């Protein structure tokens, strides 16, 4: 499956202590995908592909 119109996101590093749920950032998938079916996420130098399936489920895979 080809990745088209993917965007690369760089998220801030997680804090050592768990953030209480009420303080966690919240992202709406419509804002995250912006009309695309895939996004590329950069995490500590590793790249991941987040896909939105036709059943509206999310699949995260490490890019090789």
DSSP file (Angstrom, degrees, kcal/mol; ACC not computed):
  #  RESIDUE AA STRUCTURE BP1 BP2  ACC     N-H-->O    O-->H-N    N-H-->O    O-->H-N    TCO  KAPPA ALPHA  PHI   PSI    X-CA   Y-CA   Z-CA
    1    1 A X              0   0    0      0, 0.0     2,-0.2     0, 0.0     0, 0.0   0.000 360.0 360.0 360.0 124.7    0.0    0.0    0.0
    2    2 A X        -     0   0    0      1,-0.1     2,-0.8     0, 0.0     0, 0.0  -0.498 360.0-130.7 -78.8 145.6    1.5    3.3   -1.1
    3    3 A X        -     0   0    0     -2,-0.2     2,-0.4     3,-0.0     3,-0.2  -0.876  32.0-177.5 -98.9 112.1    1.6    6.2    1.4
    4    4 A X        +     0   0    0     -2,-0.8    33,-0.3     1,-0.2    34,-0.3  -0.872  60.6   0.3-113.2 144.3    0.2    9.3   -0.3
    5    5 A X  S    S+     0   0    0     -2,-0.4    -1,-0.2     1,-0.2     2,-0.2   0.761  83.8 166.5  56.0  29.2   -0.1   12.8    1.1
    6    6 A X        -     0   0    0     -3,-0.2     2,-0.4    33,-0.1    33,-0.2  -0.492  22.8-151.0 -75.4 145.6    1.4   11.7    4.4
    7    7 A X        -     0   0    0     31,-0.4    33,-3.9    -2,-0.2     2,-0.5  -0.890  11.7-127.4-113.9 148.2    2.5   14.5    6.7
    8    8 A X  E     -a   40   0A   0     -2,-0.4     2,-0.4    31,-0.2    33,-0.2  -0.847  24.4-167.0 -97.3 128.3    5.4   14.2    9.3
    9    9 A X  E     -a   41   0A   0     31,-2.5    33,-3.2    -2,-0.5     2,-0.6  -0.931   9.5-161.1-113.6 136.7    4.5   15.1   12.8
   10   10 A X  E     -a   42   0A   0     -2,-0.4     2,-0.3    31,-0.2    33,-0.1  -0.966  15.0-163.4-116.1 114.8    7.0   15.7   15.6
   11   11 A X        -     0   0    0     31,-0.9     3,-0.1    -2,-0.6    -2,-0.0  -0.676  28.1 -97.3 -97.2 150.6    5.4   15.4   19.0
   12   12 A X        -     0   0    0     -2,-0.3    -1,-0.1     1,-0.1     2,-0.0  -0.295  50.0 -93.0 -63.2 150.6    7.0   16.7   22.2
   13   13 A X        -     0   0    0      1,-0.1    -1,-0.1    30,-0.0     2,-0.1  -0.358  45.5-108.1 -64.1 142.0    8.9   14.2   24.3
   14   14 A X        -     0   0    0      1,-0.1    -1,-0.1    -3,-0.1     2,-0.1  -0.394  32.5-113.1 -70.1 146.8    6.8   12.5   27.0
   15   15 A X        -     0   0    0      2,-0.2     4,-0.1     1,-0.1    -1,-0.1  -0.398  22.8-116.8 -74.4 159.2    7.5   13.5   30.6
   16   16 A X  S    S+     0   0    0     -2,-0.1     2,-0.2     2,-0.1    -1,-0.1   0.933  99.1  60.7 -63.9 -47.1    8.9   10.9   33.0
   17   17 A X  S    S-     0   0    0      1,-0.1    -2,-0.2    -3,-0.0     2,-0.2  -0.565 100.8-100.6 -82.9 146.7    5.8   10.9   35.2
   18   18 A X        -     0   0    0     -2,-0.2     2,-0.4     1,-0.1    -1,-0.1  -0.450  35.8-126.8 -65.9 133.3    2.4   10.0   33.8
   19   19 A X        -     0   0    0     -2,-0.2     5,-0.1    -4,-0.1    -1,-0.1  -0.667  28.9-106.9 -81.0 132.4    0.3   13.0   33.1
   20   20 A X    >>  -     0   0    0     -2,-0.4     3,-2.2     1,-0.1     4,-0.7  -0.294  29.1-116.3 -57.2 144.7   -3.1   12.9   34.7
   21   21 A X  G >4 S+     0   0    0      1,-0.3     3,-0.9     2,-0.2    -1,-0.1   0.839 114.2  59.8 -53.6 -37.6   -5.8   12.3   32.1
   22   22 A X  G 34 S+     0   0    0      1,-0.2    -1,-0.3     0, 0.0    -2,-0.1   0.708 110.0  43.0 -66.3 -19.0   -7.4   15.7   32.7
   23   23 A X  G <4 S+     0   0    0     -3,-2.2    -1,-0.2     2,-0.1    -2,-0.2   0.459  87.0 113.4-105.5  -3.4   -4.1   17.4   31.6
   24   24 A X  S << S-     0   0    0     -3,-0.9     2,-0.1    -4,-0.7    -3,-0.0  -0.427  74.5-109.1 -70.5 140.5   -3.3   15.2   28.6
   25   25 A X        -     0   0    0     -2,-0.1     2,-0.5     1,-0.0    -1,-0.1  -0.411  33.6-147.8 -62.6 145.8   -3.3   16.9   25.2
   26   26 A X        -     0   0    0     -2,-0.1     2,-0.4    -3,-0.1    -1,-0.0  -0.978  11.6-167.1-122.8 130.6   -6.2   15.7   23.1
   27   27 A X        -     0   0    0     -2,-0.5     2,-0.4     4,-0.0     3,-0.0  -0.952  14.7-141.8-117.7 133.6   -6.1   15.4   19.3
   28   28 A X    >>  -     0   0    0     -2,-0.4     4,-2.1     1,-0.1     3,-0.9  -0.793  18.9-132.9 -88.1 133.3   -9.1   14.9   17.1
   29   29 A X  H 3> S+     0   0    0     -2,-0.4     4,-3.0     1,-0.3     5,-0.4   0.798 105.8  61.8 -60.2 -27.6   -8.3   12.5   14.2
   30   30 A X  H 3> S+     0   0    0      1,-0.2     4,-1.6     2,-0.2    -1,-0.3   0.894 109.0  42.1 -63.9 -37.7   -9.9   14.9   11.7
   31   31 A X  H <4 S+     0   0    0     -3,-0.9    -2,-0.2     2,-0.2    -1,-0.2   0.864 116.4  49.6 -73.6 -36.4   -7.3   17.5   12.7
   32   32 A X  H  < S+     0   0    0     -4,-2.1    -2,-0.2     1,-0.2    -3,-0.2   0.932 121.3  31.2 -68.8 -47.6   -4.5   14.9   12.8
   33   33 A X  H >< S-     0   0    0     -4,-3.0     3,-2.2    -5,-0.2     5,-0.2   0.764  83.2-160.6 -85.8 -26.6   -5.2   13.4    9.3
   34   34 A X  T 3< S-     0   0    0     -4,-1.6    -3,-0.1    -5,-0.4    -4,-0.1   0.873  77.9 -39.8  45.2  49.7   -6.6   16.5    7.6
   35   35 A X  T 3  S+     0   0    0      1,-0.3    -1,-0.3    -5,-0.2     2,-0.1   0.326 118.2 111.1  88.4  -8.5   -8.4   14.6    4.9
   36   36 A X    <   -     0   0    0     -3,-2.2    -1,-0.3    -6,-0.1   -31,-0.1  -0.462  64.4-140.6 -91.2 168.3   -5.6   12.0    4.4
   37   37 A X  S    S+     0   0    0    -33,-0.3    15,-2.9    -2,-0.1     2,-0.3   0.505  84.3  39.2-102.8  -9.8   -5.7    8.3    5.3
   38   38 A X  E     - B   0  51A   0    -34,-0.3   -31,-0.4    13,-0.2     2,-0.3  -0.978  57.0-173.5-139.3 150.8   -2.1    8.2    6.7
   39   39 A X  E     - B   0  50A   0     11,-1.9    11,-2.8    -2,-0.3     2,-0.5  -0.982  22.1-131.9-136.8 150.7    0.3   10.4    8.7
   40   40 A X  E     -aB   8  49A   0    -33,-3.9   -31,-2.5    -2,-0.3     2,-0.5  -0.890  20.8-160.9-102.1 132.1    4.0    9.9    9.4
   41   41 A X  E     -aB   9  48A   0      7,-3.2     7,-2.7    -2,-0.5     2,-0.6  -0.957   6.8-151.2-116.9 128.0    5.0   10.3   13.1
   42   42 A X  E     +aB  10  47A   0    -33,-3.2   -31,-0.9    -2,-0.5     2,-0.4  -0.877  19.0 177.2 -97.1 123.2    8.6   11.0   14.1
   43   43 A X  E >   - B   0  46A   0      3,-3.3     3,-1.9    -2,-0.6   -31,-0.1  -0.924  68.5 -32.8-132.4 107.5    9.3    9.6   17.6
   44   44 A X  T 3  S-     0   0    0     -2,-0.4     3,-0.1     1,-0.3    -1,-0.1   0.879 124.9 -45.3  51.5  44.9   12.9    9.9   19.0
   45   45 A X  T 3  S+     0   0    0      1,-0.3     2,-0.3     0, 0.0    -1,-0.3   0.369 118.9 107.8  84.5  -5.2   14.4    9.5   15.6
   46   46 A X  E <   -B   43   0A   0     -3,-1.9    -3,-3.3    16,-0.0     2,-0.4  -0.819  61.5-137.3-103.9 146.1   12.2    6.6   14.5
   47   47 A X  E     -B   42   0A   0     -2,-0.3    16,-2.8    16,-0.3     2,-0.3  -0.870  19.9-176.0-108.7 137.6    9.4    7.0   11.9
   48   48 A X  E     -BC  41  62A   0     -7,-2.7    -7,-3.2    -2,-0.4     2,-0.5  -0.937  18.4-139.1-127.9 150.0    6.0    5.5   12.3
   49   49 A X  E     -BC  40  61A   0     12,-3.1    12,-2.4    -2,-0.3     2,-0.6  -0.953  11.4-161.2-110.8 124.6    3.0    5.4    9.9
   50   50 A X  E     -BC  39  60A   0    -11,-2.8   -11,-1.9    -2,-0.5     2,-0.4  -0.934  15.4-167.8-105.0 119.7   -0.4    5.9   11.4
   51   51 A X  E     -BC  38  59A   0      8,-3.1     8,-2.1    -2,-0.6     2,-0.6  -0.854  19.4-146.5-112.4 142.9   -3.2    4.6    9.1
   52   52 A X  E     - C   0  58A   0    -15,-2.9     6,-0.2    -2,-0.4    -2,-0.0  -0.943  27.3-145.1-103.3 116.4   -6.9    5.2    9.2
   53   53 A X    >   -     0   0    0      4,-3.1     3,-2.0    -2,-0.6     6,-0.0  -0.224  26.6-105.1 -78.7 169.8   -8.5    2.0    7.8
   54   54 A X  T 3  S+     0   0    0      1,-0.3    -1,-0.1     2,-0.1    -2,-0.0   0.685 124.5  58.6 -68.3 -15.2  -11.7    1.9    5.7
   55   55 A X  T 3  S-     0   0    0      2,-0.1    -1,-0.3     0, 0.0     3,-0.1   0.248 121.8-110.7 -92.6  11.4  -13.4    0.6    8.9
   56   56 A X  S <  S+     0   0    0     -3,-2.0     2,-0.3     1,-0.2    -2,-0.1   0.792  74.9 134.6  64.7  31.4  -12.3    3.8   10.7
   57   57 A X        -     0   0    0      2,-0.0    -4,-3.1     0, 0.0     2,-0.4  -0.740  52.9-121.8-105.0 159.4   -9.8    2.0   12.9
   58   58 A X  E     -C   52   0A   0     -2,-0.3     2,-0.4    -6,-0.2    -6,-0.2  -0.847  22.4-173.1-105.5 137.4   -6.2    3.1   13.5
   59   59 A X  E     -C   51   0A   0     -8,-2.1    -8,-3.1    -2,-0.4     2,-0.5  -0.994   5.1-163.8-129.0 124.8   -3.1    1.1   12.8
   60   60 A X  E     +C   50   0A   0     -2,-0.4     2,-0.3   -10,-0.2   -10,-0.2  -0.938  14.9 172.7-109.7 124.5    0.4    2.2   13.8
   61   61 A X  E     -C   49   0A   0    -12,-2.4   -12,-3.1    -2,-0.5     2,-0.4  -0.962  34.1-114.7-130.3 149.4    3.4    0.6   12.2
   62   62 A X  E     -C   48   0A   0     -2,-0.3     2,-0.3   -14,-0.2   -14,-0.3  -0.669  34.2-123.1 -81.3 131.9    7.1    1.3   12.4
   63   63 A X              0   0    0    -16,-2.8   -16,-0.3    -2,-0.4    -1,-0.0  -0.561 360.0 360.0 -76.1 136.2    8.5    2.4    9.0
   64   64 A X              0   0    0     -2,-0.3    -1,-0.1   -16,-0.0   -16,-0.0   0.426 360.0 360.0 -99.3 360.0   11.4    0.3    7.8
